[in-house]
Amino acid sequence: MQMRKILKVVLSTLLILLFLFLAFTGALLYFGKTGIVLGFARSALRGAHFAAAVSMFVLIPIHFFANFRLYKAELKAARGDARGKAKREKS
C-alpha cells in the first residue's frame, strides 16, 4: 500500500513539473520570435517542449487510473448532492 501512495505522489509531482515546463517553453516559443531564445536554439526548445508534451500525454492516463477511487468518490458525492438538492426543492 505504501508503494501506491509513493506512485501517486511521484505522478502528481511529475505532472505539475511537466505542466510548468510546458508553460514556460511554450511562452518562450510563442514570444521569442528569433532563432535563439535564452541561449537555446529554437529547434532545441521545440524538441524539449514536444518531449515534455508526449511524457505528459502518457502520464495523465496513468495518473487517472492511479486515482480512480478518489475520482469515483467525487462523482458519487456530486451525484448524491444533486439528488439531495432536488428532493429538498420538491418539499
N, CA, C and O atoms as a GROMACS GRO file, in nm:
protein
  364
    1MET      N    1   0.083  -0.120   0.000
    1MET     CA    2   0.000   0.000   0.000
    1MET      C    3   0.087   0.126   0.000
    1MET      O    4   0.051   0.226  -0.063
    2GLN      N    5   0.197   0.124   0.067
    2GLN     CA    6   0.287   0.240   0.073
    2GLN      C    7   0.339   0.273  -0.068
    2GLN      O    8   0.356   0.390  -0.102
    3MET      N    9   0.365   0.170  -0.149
    3MET     CA   10   0.416   0.192  -0.284
    3MET      C   11   0.313   0.268  -0.368
    3MET      O   12   0.350   0.351  -0.451
    4ARG      N   13   0.185   0.239  -0.348
    4ARG     CA   14   0.079   0.307  -0.423
    4ARG      C   15   0.076   0.457  -0.389
    4ARG      O   16   0.058   0.540  -0.478
    5LYS      N   17   0.096   0.490  -0.262
    5LYS     CA   18   0.100   0.631  -0.221
    5LYS      C   19   0.219   0.702  -0.283
    5LYS      O   20   0.208   0.816  -0.329
    6ILE      N   21   0.333   0.635  -0.284
    6ILE     CA   22   0.453   0.693  -0.344
    6ILE      C   23   0.432   0.716  -0.493
    6ILE      O   24   0.472   0.819  -0.546
    7LEU      N   25   0.369   0.620  -0.560
    7LEU     CA   26   0.339   0.633  -0.702
    7LEU      C   27   0.251   0.755  -0.728
    7LEU      O   28   0.275   0.831  -0.822
    8LYS      N   29   0.150   0.774  -0.644
    8LYS     CA   30   0.060   0.888  -0.661
    8LYS      C   31   0.135   1.020  -0.643
    8LYS      O   32   0.115   1.115  -0.720
    9VAL      N   33   0.220   1.027  -0.543
    9VAL     CA   34   0.296   1.150  -0.517
    9VAL      C   35   0.392   1.178  -0.633
    9VAL      O   36   0.403   1.292  -0.678
   10VAL      N   37   0.460   1.076  -0.680
   10VAL     CA   38   0.555   1.093  -0.790
   10VAL      C   39   0.482   1.137  -0.917
   10VAL      O   40   0.526   1.229  -0.986
   11LEU      N   41   0.370   1.071  -0.948
   11LEU     CA   42   0.294   1.107  -1.067
   11LEU      C   43   0.244   1.252  -1.060
   11LEU      O   44   0.258   1.327  -1.156
   12SER      N   45   0.186   1.289  -0.948
   12SER     CA   46   0.135   1.425  -0.933
   12SER      C   47   0.246   1.528  -0.945
   12SER      O   48   0.229   1.631  -1.011
   13THR      N   49   0.358   1.502  -0.883
   13THR     CA   50   0.471   1.595  -0.888
   13THR      C   51   0.525   1.606  -1.030
   13THR      O   52   0.553   1.716  -1.078
   14LEU      N   53   0.540   1.492  -1.098
   14LEU     CA   54   0.588   1.496  -1.237
   14LEU      C   55   0.494   1.574  -1.326
   14LEU      O   56   0.538   1.652  -1.411
   15LEU      N   57   0.365   1.554  -1.309
   15LEU     CA   58   0.268   1.626  -1.392
   15LEU      C   59   0.273   1.776  -1.366
   15LEU      O   60   0.263   1.855  -1.460
   16ILE      N   61   0.288   1.816  -1.242
   16ILE     CA   62   0.299   1.959  -1.211
   16ILE      C   63   0.426   2.018  -1.274
   16ILE      O   64   0.421   2.125  -1.335
   17LEU      N   65   0.538   1.949  -1.258
   17LEU     CA   66   0.664   1.998  -1.315
   17LEU      C   67   0.658   2.002  -1.468
   17LEU      O   68   0.705   2.098  -1.530
   18LEU      N   69   0.599   1.900  -1.528
   18LEU     CA   70   0.585   1.899  -1.674
   18LEU      C   71   0.496   2.013  -1.722
   18LEU      O   72   0.524   2.077  -1.823
   19PHE      N   73   0.388   2.038  -1.649
   19PHE     CA   74   0.299   2.149  -1.685
   19PHE      C   75   0.374   2.282  -1.681
   19PHE      O   76   0.364   2.362  -1.773
   20LEU      N   77   0.449   2.304  -1.574
   20LEU     CA   78   0.525   2.429  -1.562
   20LEU      C   79   0.628   2.441  -1.674
   20LEU      O   80   0.646   2.548  -1.732
   21PHE      N   81   0.696   2.331  -1.704
   21PHE     CA   82   0.795   2.330  -1.811
   21PHE      C   83   0.729   2.359  -1.945
   21PHE      O   84   0.780   2.438  -2.025
   22LEU      N   85   0.614   2.296  -1.970
   22LEU     CA   86   0.542   2.318  -2.096
   22LEU      C   87   0.495   2.464  -2.107
   22LEU      O   88   0.504   2.524  -2.214
   23ALA      N   89   0.446   2.518  -1.998
   23ALA     CA   90   0.401   2.657  -2.000
   23ALA      C   91   0.518   2.752  -2.028
   23ALA      O   92   0.507   2.846  -2.107
   24PHE      N   93   0.631   2.726  -1.963
   24PHE     CA   94   0.749   2.811  -1.980
   24PHE      C   95   0.804   2.801  -2.122
   24PHE      O   96   0.827   2.904  -2.186
   25THR      N   97   0.826   2.679  -2.171
   25THR     CA   98   0.882   2.663  -2.306
   25THR      C   99   0.781   2.710  -2.411
   25THR      O  100   0.820   2.765  -2.514
   26GLY      N  101   0.653   2.687  -2.386
   26GLY     CA  102   0.552   2.735  -2.479
   26GLY      C  103   0.553   2.887  -2.490
   26GLY      O  104   0.543   2.942  -2.600
   27ALA      N  105   0.565   2.954  -2.377
   27ALA     CA  106   0.572   3.100  -2.378
   27ALA      C  107   0.699   3.148  -2.449
   27ALA      O  108   0.695   3.244  -2.525
   28LEU      N  109   0.810   3.081  -2.423
   28LEU     CA  110   0.935   3.119  -2.491
   28LEU      C  111   0.923   3.102  -2.642
   28LEU      O  112   0.967   3.187  -2.719
   29LEU      N  113   0.864   2.990  -2.683
   29LEU     CA  114   0.849   2.966  -2.826
   29LEU      C  115   0.751   3.064  -2.891
   29LEU      O  116   0.770   3.106  -3.005
   30TYR      N  117   0.649   3.101  -2.818
   30TYR     CA  118   0.549   3.192  -2.874
   30TYR      C  119   0.600   3.336  -2.882
   30TYR      O  120   0.584   3.403  -2.984
   31PHE      N  121   0.662   3.382  -2.774
   31PHE     CA  122   0.704   3.522  -2.768
   31PHE      C  123   0.844   3.544  -2.823
   31PHE      O  124   0.876   3.654  -2.868
   32GLY      N  125   0.928   3.442  -2.821
   32GLY     CA  126   1.063   3.455  -2.874
   32GLY      C  127   1.065   3.423  -3.022
   32GLY      O  128   1.078   3.307  -3.060
   33LYS      N  129   1.050   3.523  -3.104
   33LYS     CA  130   1.037   3.502  -3.248
   33LYS      C  131   1.171   3.482  -3.318
   33LYS      O  132   1.173   3.446  -3.436
   34THR      N  133   1.281   3.505  -3.250
   34THR     CA  134   1.412   3.493  -3.315
   34THR      C  135   1.461   3.350  -3.311
   34THR      O  136   1.395   3.263  -3.253
   35GLY      N  137   1.575   3.324  -3.370
   35GLY     CA  138   1.631   3.189  -3.379
   35GLY      C  139   1.683   3.135  -3.248
   35GLY      O  140   1.680   3.014  -3.226
   36ILE      N  141   1.731   3.222  -3.159
   36ILE     CA  142   1.787   3.178  -3.032
   36ILE      C  143   1.708   3.244  -2.918
   36ILE      O  144   1.689   3.365  -2.918
   37VAL      N  145   1.663   3.163  -2.823
   37VAL     CA  146   1.584   3.212  -2.711
   37VAL      C  147   1.655   3.172  -2.583
   37VAL      O  148   1.671   3.053  -2.555
   38LEU      N  149   1.696   3.270  -2.504
   38LEU     CA  150   1.769   3.247  -2.378
   38LEU      C  151   1.888   3.153  -2.395
   38LEU      O  152   1.915   3.069  -2.309
   39GLY      N  153   1.957   3.167  -2.504
   39GLY     CA  154   2.076   3.085  -2.529
   39GLY      C  155   2.046   2.948  -2.588
   39GLY      O  156   2.140   2.873  -2.615
   40PHE      N  157   1.921   2.914  -2.608
   40PHE     CA  158   1.884   2.785  -2.666
   40PHE      C  159   1.837   2.804  -2.809
   40PHE      O  160   1.767   2.900  -2.840
   41ALA      N  161   1.878   2.713  -2.894
   41ALA     CA  162   1.827   2.717  -3.031
   41ALA      C  163   1.677   2.689  -3.027
   41ALA      O  164   1.631   2.609  -2.946
   42ARG      N  165   1.604   2.754  -3.114
   42ARG     CA  166   1.459   2.738  -3.119
   42ARG      C  167   1.421   2.591  -3.143
   42ARG      O  168   1.323   2.542  -3.087
   43SER      N  169   1.498   2.521  -3.225
   43SER     CA  170   1.469   2.380  -3.254
   43SER      C  171   1.488   2.293  -3.129
   43SER      O  172   1.415   2.197  -3.108
   44ALA      N  173   1.587   2.327  -3.047
   44ALA     CA  174   1.609   2.252  -2.923
   44ALA      C  175   1.493   2.272  -2.826
   44ALA      O  176   1.448   2.178  -2.762
   45LEU      N  177   1.445   2.396  -2.816
   45LEU     CA  178   1.329   2.425  -2.730
   45LEU      C  179   1.205   2.352  -2.781
   45LEU      O  180   1.128   2.296  -2.702
   46ARG      N  181   1.187   2.354  -2.911
   46ARG     CA  182   1.072   2.286  -2.970
   46ARG      C  183   1.078   2.136  -2.941
   46ARG      O  184   0.976   2.074  -2.910
   47GLY      N  185   1.196   2.077  -2.951
   47GLY     CA  186   1.213   1.935  -2.923
   47GLY      C  187   1.188   1.902  -2.777
   47GLY      O  188   1.123   1.802  -2.746
   48ALA      N  189   1.238   1.985  -2.687
   48ALA     CA  190   1.215   1.964  -2.543
   48ALA      C  191   1.068   1.980  -2.509
   48ALA      O  192   1.014   1.905  -2.428
   49HIS      N  193   1.004   2.078  -2.571
   49HIS     CA  194   0.861   2.102  -2.550
   49HIS      C  195   0.780   1.981  -2.597
   49HIS      O  196   0.686   1.938  -2.529
   50PHE      N  197   0.815   1.927  -2.712
   50PHE     CA  198   0.745   1.811  -2.766
   50PHE      C  199   0.766   1.689  -2.677
   50PHE      O  200   0.670   1.616  -2.651
   51ALA      N  201   0.887   1.665  -2.631
   51ALA     CA  202   0.916   1.551  -2.544
   51ALA      C  203   0.838   1.560  -2.412
   51ALA      O  204   0.787   1.460  -2.363
   52ALA      N  205   0.830   1.681  -2.357
   52ALA     CA  206   0.754   1.700  -2.233
   52ALA      C  207   0.605   1.677  -2.258
   52ALA      O  208   0.536   1.620  -2.174
   53ALA      N  209   0.556   1.721  -2.373
   53ALA     CA  210   0.414   1.702  -2.407
   53ALA      C  211   0.381   1.554  -2.421
   53ALA      O  212   0.277   1.508  -2.373
   54VAL      N  213   0.467   1.478  -2.486
   54VAL     CA  214   0.446   1.334  -2.501
   54VAL      C  215   0.450   1.266  -2.364
   54VAL      O  216   0.369   1.178  -2.336
   55SER      N  217   0.545   1.306  -2.280
   55SER     CA  218   0.553   1.249  -2.146
   55SER      C  219   0.426   1.275  -2.067
   55SER      O  220   0.375   1.187  -1.998
   56MET      N  221   0.375   1.396  -2.076
   56MET     CA  222   0.253   1.431  -2.005
   56MET      C  223   0.134   1.352  -2.061
   56MET      O  224   0.048   1.307  -1.986
   57PHE      N  225   0.130   1.335  -2.192
   57PHE     CA  226   0.025   1.259  -2.257
   57PHE      C  227   0.023   1.114  -2.207
   57PHE      O  228  -0.084   1.055  -2.194
   58VAL      N  229   0.140   1.058  -2.180
   58VAL     CA  230   0.150   0.921  -2.129
   58VAL      C  231   0.114   0.915  -1.980
   58VAL      O  232   0.049   0.820  -1.936
   59LEU      N  233   0.158   1.014  -1.902
   59LEU     CA  234   0.138   1.011  -1.758
   59LEU      C  235  -0.005   1.043  -1.712
   59LEU      O  236  -0.047   0.996  -1.607
   60ILE      N  237  -0.078   1.121  -1.789
   60ILE     CA  238  -0.213   1.160  -1.748
   60ILE      C  239  -0.306   1.039  -1.731
   60ILE      O  240  -0.372   1.029  -1.628
   61PRO      N  241  -0.313   0.946  -1.827
   61PRO     CA  242  -0.399   0.828  -1.805
   61PRO      C  243  -0.353   0.742  -1.686
   61PRO      O  244  -0.436   0.686  -1.614
   62ILE      N  245  -0.223   0.731  -1.666
   62ILE     CA  246  -0.171   0.654  -1.552
   62ILE      C  247  -0.215   0.721  -1.423
   62ILE      O  248  -0.257   0.654  -1.329
   63HIS      N  249  -0.205   0.854  -1.418
   63HIS     CA  250  -0.248   0.930  -1.300
   63HIS      C  251  -0.397   0.911  -1.276
   63HIS      O  252  -0.441   0.893  -1.162
   64PHE      N  253  -0.474   0.914  -1.384
   64PHE     CA  254  -0.619   0.897  -1.371
   64PHE      C  255  -0.652   0.759  -1.311
   64PHE      O  256  -0.733   0.750  -1.219
   65PHE      N  257  -0.589   0.654  -1.362
   65PHE     CA  258  -0.619   0.519  -1.311
   65PHE      C  259  -0.565   0.498  -1.170
   65PHE      O  260  -0.624   0.424  -1.092
   66ALA      N  261  -0.454   0.562  -1.136
   66ALA     CA  262  -0.400   0.550  -1.001
   66ALA      C  263  -0.491   0.618  -0.898
   66ALA      O  264  -0.495   0.577  -0.782
   67ASN      N  265  -0.563   0.720  -0.942
   67ASN     CA  266  -0.651   0.796  -0.853
   67ASN      C  267  -0.799   0.773  -0.883
   67ASN      O  268  -0.883   0.857  -0.852
   68PHE      N  269  -0.830   0.660  -0.944
   68PHE     CA  270  -0.967   0.634  -0.988
   68PHE      C  271  -1.064   0.628  -0.870
   68PHE      O  272  -1.178   0.674  -0.882
   69ARG      N  273  -1.022   0.571  -0.758
   69ARG     CA  274  -1.110   0.563  -0.641
   69ARG      C  275  -1.152   0.702  -0.593
   69ARG      O  276  -1.269   0.724  -0.560
   70LEU      N  277  -1.059   0.793  -0.590
   70LEU     CA  278  -1.090   0.931  -0.550
   70LEU      C  279  -1.187   0.995  -0.648
   70LEU      O  280  -1.284   1.060  -0.608
   71TYR      N  281  -1.162   0.976  -0.777
   71TYR     CA  282  -1.250   1.033  -0.879
   71TYR      C  283  -1.390   0.974  -0.868
   71TYR      O  284  -1.489   1.046  -0.880
   72LYS      N  285  -1.398   0.844  -0.846
   72LYS     CA  286  -1.527   0.776  -0.831
   72LYS      C  287  -1.603   0.830  -0.709
   72LYS      O  288  -1.724   0.853  -0.716
   73ALA      N  289  -1.533   0.851  -0.598
   73ALA     CA  290  -1.595   0.905  -0.477
   73ALA      C  291  -1.645   1.047  -0.501
   73ALA      O  292  -1.752   1.084  -0.452
   74GLU      N  293  -1.569   1.126  -0.575
   74GLU     CA  294  -1.612   1.263  -0.605
   74GLU      C  295  -1.737   1.263  -0.692
   74GLU      O  296  -1.828   1.343  -0.669
   75LEU      N  297  -1.742   1.175  -0.791
   75LEU     CA  298  -1.862   1.165  -0.875
   75LEU      C  299  -1.983   1.121  -0.794
   75LEU      O  300  -2.093   1.173  -0.811
   76LYS      N  301  -1.961   1.026  -0.705
   76LYS     CA  302  -2.069   0.976  -0.620
   76LYS      C  303  -2.120   1.088  -0.528
   76LYS      O  304  -2.240   1.104  -0.510
   77ALA      N  305  -2.028   1.163  -0.471
   77ALA     CA  306  -2.067   1.274  -0.382
   77ALA      C  307  -2.141   1.382  -0.459
   77ALA      O  308  -2.241   1.436  -0.411
   78ALA      N  309  -2.094   1.413  -0.578
   78ALA     CA  310  -2.161   1.515  -0.660
   78ALA      C  311  -2.300   1.469  -0.700
   78ALA      O  312  -2.395   1.548  -0.698
   79ARG      N  313  -2.313   1.344  -0.736
   79ARG     CA  314  -2.443   1.290  -0.774
   79ARG      C  315  -2.537   1.287  -0.655
   79ARG      O  316  -2.655   1.318  -0.669
   80GLY      N  317  -2.485   1.251  -0.538
   80GLY     CA  318  -2.566   1.248  -0.417
   80GLY      C  319  -2.612   1.386  -0.377
   80GLY      O  320  -2.726   1.404  -0.334
   81ASP      N  321  -2.524   1.486  -0.390
   81ASP     CA  322  -2.560   1.623  -0.356
   81ASP      C  323  -2.668   1.675  -0.451
   81ASP      O  324  -2.760   1.745  -0.408
   82ALA      N  325  -2.658   1.640  -0.578
   82ALA     CA  326  -2.757   1.686  -0.675
   82ALA      C  327  -2.893   1.623  -0.647
   82ALA      O  328  -2.996   1.690  -0.657
   83ARG      N  329  -2.894   1.496  -0.612
   83ARG     CA  330  -3.021   1.428  -0.579
   83ARG      C  331  -3.081   1.485  -0.452
   83ARG      O  332  -3.202   1.505  -0.444
   84GLY      N  333  -2.997   1.510  -0.353
   84GLY     CA  334  -3.047   1.567  -0.228
   84GLY      C  335  -3.105   1.706  -0.248
   84GLY      O  336  -3.206   1.740  -0.188
   85LYS      N  337  -3.042   1.784  -0.333
   85LYS     CA  338  -3.091   1.919  -0.362
   85LYS      C  339  -3.227   1.913  -0.432
   85LYS      O  340  -3.317   1.991  -0.402
   86ALA      N  341  -3.241   1.818  -0.526
   86ALA     CA  342  -3.368   1.804  -0.598
   86ALA      C  343  -3.480   1.763  -0.502
   86ALA      O  344  -3.593   1.811  -0.515
   87LYS      N  345  -3.451   1.675  -0.408
   87LYS     CA  346  -3.550   1.632  -0.311
   87LYS      C  347  -3.592   1.748  -0.219
   87LYS      O  348  -3.709   1.762  -0.186
   88ARG      N  349  -3.495   1.831  -0.180
   88ARG     CA  350  -3.524   1.945  -0.094
   88ARG      C  351  -3.611   2.047  -0.167
   88ARG      O  352  -3.699   2.109  -0.106
   89GLU      N  353  -3.588   2.064  -0.296
   89GLU     CA  354  -3.665   2.161  -0.373
   89GLU      C  355  -3.810   2.119  -0.390
   89GLU      O  356  -3.899   2.204  -0.397
   90LYS      N  357  -3.836   1.986  -0.395
   90LYS     CA  358  -3.972   1.935  -0.407
   90LYS      C  359  -4.053   1.959  -0.281
   90LYS      O  360  -4.174   1.980  -0.287
   91SER      N  361  -3.986   1.958  -0.167
   91SER     CA  362  -4.055   1.972  -0.039
   91SER      C  363  -4.110   2.109  -0.016
   91SER      O  364  -4.171   2.135   0.088
   0.00000   0.00000   0.00000
